[in-house]
Amino acid sequence: MSDLKKFRYEFPPLDAHFLEAPTPRAVVEFIKRTYPHNWEEVLPTLVEIQDWPRFWKTLDHDGRPLPPGRR
């Protein structure tokens, strides 16, 4: 699962959510399960992103932030 892609979607409008998934189809299926009554409103906001937003932190096992792009 090291080949995960990053995605962003908004729901409600202007409320960003971030996901990692192997394919866009996996994200679509997640959105359809999470928002069964209005997934059509959510899907147009879905985009693939290159990296996490700057406020996003990845931590090591000791709880220290890793430099951007490291895992």
Residue frames as a rotation matrix with the C-alpha (Angstrom) as fourth column:
MET 1
0.561 0.828 0.000 0.00
0.828 -0.561 0.000 0.00
0.000 0.000 -1.000 0.00
SER 2
-0.206 -0.714 -0.670 2.90
0.603 -0.631 0.488 2.35
-0.771 -0.303 0.560 -0.53
ASP 3
-0.884 -0.100 0.456 1.47
0.454 -0.417 0.788 3.60
0.111 0.903 0.414 -3.83
LEU 4
0.029 0.933 -0.359 -1.34
0.924 -0.162 -0.346 5.59
-0.381 -0.322 -0.867 -2.27
LYS 5
-0.512 -0.062 0.857 -2.58
0.543 -0.796 0.267 8.77
0.666 0.602 0.441 -3.92
LYS 6
-0.757 0.207 -0.620 -3.79
0.465 -0.497 -0.733 11.80
-0.460 -0.843 0.280 -2.01
PHE 7
-0.384 0.731 0.565 -7.24
0.654 -0.217 0.725 13.30
0.652 0.648 -0.395 -2.55
ARG 8
-0.932 0.207 -0.299 -9.25
0.071 -0.701 -0.710 16.26
-0.356 -0.682 0.638 -1.33
TYR 9
-0.397 0.861 0.318 -13.00
0.599 -0.019 0.800 16.80
0.695 0.508 -0.509 -1.35
GLU 10
-0.943 0.139 0.303 -15.38
-0.294 -0.773 -0.562 19.26
0.156 -0.619 0.770 0.29
PHE 11
-0.072 0.988 -0.136 -18.56
0.112 0.143 0.983 18.56
0.991 0.056 -0.121 2.17
PRO 12
0.612 0.791 0.020 -20.28
0.621 -0.465 -0.631 20.58
-0.489 0.399 -0.776 3.32
PRO 13
0.625 -0.378 0.683 -19.03
0.511 -0.463 -0.724 23.25
0.590 0.802 -0.096 0.91
LEU 14
0.338 -0.667 0.664 -15.74
-0.484 -0.728 -0.485 24.83
0.807 -0.157 -0.569 2.04
ASP 15
0.543 -0.192 0.818 -15.16
-0.735 0.363 0.573 22.04
-0.407 -0.912 0.056 4.61
ALA 16
0.163 -0.583 -0.796 -12.14
-0.837 0.346 -0.424 20.19
0.522 0.735 -0.432 3.20
HIS 17
0.728 -0.021 0.686 -11.50
-0.380 0.820 0.428 16.49
-0.572 -0.572 0.588 3.82
PHE 18
0.029 -0.827 -0.562 -8.33
-0.992 0.046 -0.119 14.63
0.125 0.561 -0.819 2.87
LEU 19
0.815 0.261 0.517 -7.90
-0.319 0.947 0.025 10.95
-0.483 -0.185 0.856 1.99
GLU 20
-0.431 -0.845 -0.318 -5.26
-0.848 0.258 0.464 8.52
-0.310 0.469 -0.827 0.80
ALA 21
0.544 0.623 0.562 -6.32
-0.305 0.771 -0.560 5.69
-0.781 0.134 0.610 -1.48
PRO 22
-0.337 -0.727 0.599 -4.81
0.318 0.511 0.799 3.44
-0.886 0.460 0.059 -4.16
THR 23
-0.719 0.155 0.677 -7.21
0.676 -0.065 0.734 4.65
0.158 0.986 -0.058 -6.88
PRO 24
-0.857 0.499 0.130 -9.73
-0.499 -0.866 0.032 7.41
0.128 -0.037 0.991 -7.53
ARG 25
-0.172 0.829 -0.532 -12.39
-0.246 0.487 0.838 4.69
0.954 0.275 0.120 -7.82
ALA 26
-0.376 -0.023 -0.926 -11.76
0.780 0.531 -0.330 3.69
0.500 -0.847 -0.182 -4.19
VAL 27
-0.960 0.029 -0.279 -12.43
0.137 -0.820 -0.556 7.28
-0.245 -0.571 0.783 -3.12
VAL 28
-0.579 0.802 -0.149 -15.63
-0.636 -0.330 0.697 7.41
0.510 0.498 0.701 -5.19
GLU 29
-0.091 0.540 -0.836 -16.86
0.272 0.822 0.501 4.22
0.958 -0.182 -0.222 -3.52
PHE 30
-0.666 -0.209 -0.716 -15.99
0.741 -0.078 -0.667 5.66
0.084 -0.975 0.207 -0.08
ILE 31
-0.944 0.322 -0.079 -17.88
-0.313 -0.944 -0.105 8.88
-0.108 -0.075 0.991 -0.83
LYS 32
-0.340 0.863 -0.373 -20.92
-0.450 0.199 0.870 6.94
0.826 0.464 0.321 -2.08
ARG 33
-0.117 0.263 -0.958 -20.99
0.671 0.732 0.119 4.93
0.732 -0.628 -0.262 1.17
THR 34
-0.749 -0.281 -0.600 -20.34
0.653 -0.465 -0.597 7.96
-0.111 -0.840 0.532 3.39
TYR 35
-0.667 0.524 -0.530 -22.82
-0.416 -0.851 -0.319 10.29
-0.618 0.008 0.786 1.67
PRO 36
-0.744 0.314 0.590 -25.46
0.541 0.802 0.254 7.89
-0.393 0.508 -0.766 0.24
HIS 37
0.259 0.966 -0.020 -28.16
0.799 -0.226 -0.558 10.55
-0.543 0.129 -0.830 -0.17
ASN 38
0.927 0.091 -0.363 -26.10
-0.070 -0.911 -0.406 13.33
-0.368 0.402 -0.838 -1.72
TRP 39
0.135 -0.946 0.294 -22.88
0.508 0.321 0.799 11.87
-0.851 0.042 0.524 -3.14
GLU 40
0.301 0.033 0.953 -23.65
0.939 -0.182 -0.291 13.66
0.164 0.983 -0.085 -6.43
GLU 41
0.964 0.044 0.263 -23.00
0.001 -0.987 0.161 16.95
0.267 -0.154 -0.951 -4.62
VAL 42
0.658 -0.743 0.121 -19.70
-0.194 -0.011 0.981 15.75
-0.728 -0.669 -0.151 -3.18
LEU 43
0.393 -0.535 0.748 -18.07
0.743 0.664 0.084 14.13
-0.541 0.522 0.659 -6.24
PRO 44
0.738 -0.141 0.660 -17.59
0.476 -0.585 -0.656 17.38
0.479 0.799 -0.365 -8.23
THR 45
0.820 -0.440 0.365 -15.35
-0.563 -0.736 0.377 18.66
0.103 -0.515 -0.851 -5.42
LEU 46
0.749 -0.525 0.404 -13.03
0.209 0.766 0.608 15.61
-0.629 -0.371 0.683 -5.52
VAL 47
0.761 -0.601 -0.245 -9.49
-0.525 -0.348 -0.777 16.31
0.382 0.719 -0.581 -6.74
GLU 48
0.649 -0.687 -0.328 -6.18
0.736 0.676 0.041 14.48
0.193 -0.268 0.944 -6.57
ILE 49
0.907 -0.405 0.119 -3.48
-0.422 -0.874 0.243 16.49
0.006 -0.270 -0.963 -4.79
GLN 50
0.369 -0.860 -0.352 0.29
-0.191 0.301 -0.934 16.13
0.910 0.412 -0.053 -5.05
ASP 51
-0.671 -0.620 -0.407 1.05
0.339 0.232 -0.912 16.51
0.660 -0.750 0.055 -1.35
TRP 52
0.100 0.690 -0.717 -0.66
0.989 0.009 0.147 17.15
0.108 -0.723 -0.682 1.94
PRO 53
0.725 0.179 0.665 -1.43
0.163 -0.983 0.087 20.76
0.669 0.045 -0.742 2.86
ARG 54
-0.227 -0.922 0.314 1.33
-0.136 -0.289 -0.948 22.53
0.964 -0.258 -0.060 4.80
PHE 55
0.011 0.266 0.964 -0.64
-0.965 -0.250 0.080 22.28
0.263 -0.931 0.254 8.06
TRP 56
0.893 0.330 -0.305 -0.59
-0.287 0.941 0.178 18.46
0.346 -0.071 0.936 7.74
LYS 57
0.014 -0.903 0.429 2.02
-0.999 0.001 0.034 16.75
-0.031 -0.429 -0.903 9.91
THR 58
0.650 0.020 -0.759 3.42
-0.130 0.988 -0.085 13.24
0.748 0.154 0.645 9.58
LEU 59
0.485 -0.420 0.767 4.90
-0.874 -0.192 0.447 11.95
-0.041 -0.887 -0.460 12.84
ASP 60
-0.373 -0.631 -0.680 7.51
-0.490 0.757 -0.433 9.31
0.788 0.172 -0.591 13.57
HIS 61
0.082 0.424 -0.902 7.00
0.441 0.797 0.414 6.58
0.894 -0.431 -0.122 16.19
ASP 62
-0.542 -0.357 -0.761 8.20
0.839 -0.184 -0.512 8.95
0.043 -0.916 0.399 18.93
GLY 63
0.444 0.846 -0.295 5.70
0.834 -0.511 -0.210 11.66
-0.328 -0.153 -0.932 17.98
ARG 64
-0.253 -0.584 -0.771 8.22
0.123 -0.810 0.573 13.97
-0.960 0.050 0.276 16.31
PRO 65
0.755 0.562 -0.338 7.21
-0.224 -0.263 -0.938 15.65
-0.617 0.784 -0.073 13.03
LEU 66
0.028 -0.699 0.715 9.00
0.755 0.483 0.443 14.34
-0.655 0.528 0.541 9.94
PRO 67
-0.676 -0.285 -0.680 10.23
-0.195 -0.820 0.537 16.71
-0.711 0.496 0.499 7.22
PRO 68
0.311 0.847 -0.431 7.73
-0.691 -0.110 -0.714 17.21
-0.652 0.520 0.551 4.37
GLY 69
0.405 -0.045 -0.913 7.60
-0.835 0.390 -0.390 14.24
0.373 0.920 0.120 1.99
ARG 70
-0.712 -0.690 -0.135 9.07
-0.548 0.665 -0.508 11.73
0.440 -0.288 -0.851 4.47
ARG 71
0.506 0.847 -0.162 7.32
-0.550 0.462 0.695 8.69
0.664 -0.263 0.700 5.93
